[in-house]
Amino acid sequence: MLATAAAATPTIPHTPLNGRAGTAARLVVDRAAPRAWAATDAQLAGERIADTLKLLQDKLPIHRRVVHAGDTVYQAGEQFACLHILHSGFFKIVNLSADGREQVVGLHFKGDWLGFDGIASGRYGCDAIAMDTGEVWSVRYDALLKACAEHPQLLAVVHVAMSREIARDRDSMLSLCTLPADARVADFLRYWADSLSQRGLRTDQITLRMTRAEIGNYLGMTLETVSRALSRLARGNVIRFNEKGRRDIHIPEVKALTEFIQRTLMPADATVQ
């Protein structure tokens, strides 16, 4: 299995880079390789999500709730009692800063878990808000702990979910701190497309569930900077806009987004070794 995974990992041309550019380049390598591999195994990723949902359904009492765009799954400060698993839909995690401004700090898709931040303090630290119609499965934390003690495979599922959350937060922070604006927007689109692919959904035509202002808020950029970055991606034929609306984006090849990010990190006089 390890040999197969290693053989499937793409080779990325080496370009010597130092300092911040070097850190950003390593981020592209670290994220592009597993994503490219996962893209070829999108069916397996979908099966993993389906198996997890079935296991939860078989081993736990679940409260199902249909939500619509703007509905809140939980709010910051609310007493923690449940973890929430997304059965369908798109969701954002919003934090309120000290001066009252809202900050989008996370995006979640089918199969993701919400509410881990409430375990330590006993209260949720952010708002979880639906971006379209979806279904949320809620499980009581005390019931989950009891079920995990009886079913080790369920405990493994929870650990995997926590690990993915940690890795996602790390990648988001690295992108925010190391990638230039255009690359940050391209990386955001790549993450959205890859998340759809792993859930068996089409990636060539995607509908962003966020306004440009919300994307900028999430990426630490202004609305104008996001718009200019999207325009440059369109001029480079990396993406295309659907005539019906500016939130509908056509991505001919997801790998072109990775190549675009790599080009933005190369010094003007750099040559591929």
Secondary structure, DSSP 8 states (H G I E B T S, - for coil): -HHHHHHHS---------HHHHHHHHHHHHHHHHHHHHHHTHHHHHHHHHHHHHHHHHHS--EEEEE-TT-EEE-TT-B--EEEEEEES-EEEEEE-TTS-EEEEEEE-TT-EE-TTHHHHSB--SEEEESSSEEEEEEEHHHHHHHHHH-HHHHHHHHHHHHHHHHHHHHHHHHHHHS-HHHHHHHHHHHHHHHHHTTT--SSEEE-SS-HHHHHHHHT--HHHHHHHHHHHHHTTS-EE-TT-TTEEE-S-THHHHHHHHHHHS-TT----
